[in-house]
């Protein structure tokens, strides 16, 4: 099994590299990134939350949650597991998100069917710019290799966010 996970992580990074070389802008780029992460990692959900102001994270793209929740779902810093990652700058990795202290269900997203949660901070120069999340129906904790791959993706997202690559 570790070989499969390692292979999926390499596949994710290769696909991300290829996607970054393509001519996509704004929302289309974010949507493509969430799709390729979910597909490469074998998760049902991948979501990107970015800060819209110093206290508010906004769902900016998702694969697997309800599309109508994009740009509508917002969380205050420290609210829910996403807000916890945003506030602390620390990873949250749990097999049973609904039972994890601080979990907040967002009805408009349709996330009630997902058990596992991995949230990774999107950081640049010590500043948290957002949160990258994957979720699955299967109750499991994500491996160190999967976490590392998501951290690398989050680093790329941070640079692109800072450059304004998701505007427009």
N, C-alpha and C positions, 0 to 999 in steps of 0.2 A: 503493500500500500504506500509506503513512503516514496517509492519511485514514481507512482502515479501523481501524487501531490506535487513532487518536485517538478515533474514534467508539466503539470498544469500551471505552475508558477512561471516556469520559463516561457510557456506558451502565452501566458498573460502579458509578460514583459515584451515579448516579440511583437505581439499584436498591438500593444500600446505604442511601441516605436513606430510601427507601420501607420497607425492611425494619426500620430502626430505629424507624419510627413505628408498626409493628405490635406487637401484644401477644403477644410470645414471651418465654419466660424460659429461663435456664440452658442446658442442652445443646441444646434445640430451636433456640435463637437461634444458637448456634455452628454447628450443622449447617446451618442455612439460610444463614449467611454464607459458609461454605466452598463450598456449592453455587453460590451466586450469583457468587462470585469466579471459580470454575472455568468456569462457563458464560459469563460475560461476557468473560473473557479468552481463551476458546477453548483452555484447557489441560485436560488429563485429570485433574490433581490440584491440590487446594488443601488445605493442612493448617495447623492452628494449634497451636503448641506454647507452653505457658505454664509459668513456673517454679512448681514445687511446694514447693521449698525453695531456698535460695541457690545450690545446686550442681546442681540437677536440673531438666531440662526434660521435660515430659510431653506426649505427643500427646493433645490434648483434643478435637479434631474433625478430620475429613477428608472430602473428596470425592475418591474415586478410589483411595485406599489401602484395605486391608482394614479393615472396620468393627470387627472384633474386636480390632484393635490399639489402638483408642482407649482411653485410660486404662491401657493395659498397656505401651506403648512409652515408655521413658524414656531420656534421654541425659544424661550428665554434662556440665557446663559445659566447653566446648572439644572435646567428642567429636563427630566427624563434622562435616559442613557446617553442620547446624543448631546444634550446640554452638559452632562457630566464630563464627557470627553472634551467638549469645547472649553469648559471652565478649567479642567485639570491639565489638559494637554497629555493625558495618559490614555492608553488603550483600555477598552472594556471588551472582554471576550467571555461570553457566557453561553452555556448550552440551553438555559431556560430563562430567557429575557423577562417574560411576564412575572416571574418569581424573584427577580433580582431587585434589590432595594433601589428605589428611585425610578423604576420603570414607569413610563407614562404612555398610555395607549392613546394614539391619535386616530380617532374613528374615520376621518376622511381619507386615510391612507390605505385602509383595508389590511393593516399589518397583523390583525388578530390571529391569523393562521400560521404565523411564523414563530418558531421557538428560539433558535440560536441567533446570536447577535455578535458581530465584531465591529467595533467602532474604532477608527484610527484617526488621530488628529492630522489635519492638513496644516503643516507648519512651515514657516520660512523665517530664518534668522531669529528664532525664539518666539515668534508671534504666531498664534493659532489663527488661521484664516477660515477654517471650516472643519468639517468632519466627513470622512469617507466611511460608509457603512455597508456591510453585507449581512444578509439574513437568510436563513433556511428553515424549512418546515422540520427537517430532521434535527433532533436535539443533540447537538455536538459542540464541543469547543474546537476552534480552528487551530491548526498546527502552527508551529514556529515558522515553518517555511511559508505558509499562507500569509501569516502576519507580516513577515519580512517583505513578501511581494507587494502586499497592500501598502506597506510603509514607503516602498520605492515609488509606487503609483501616486501616493499622497504627496510625496516630494515633488514629483513632476506637476501635479495639479497645483501645488502652491506656487511654483514658478510661473505657470501659465496664468493663474489668477492674478498674480502680481503684475504680469505683463498686460493684463486686460484681454486675454485671449477668449474669454467667455462672454464678453460684452457684445451686444448686437446680434 
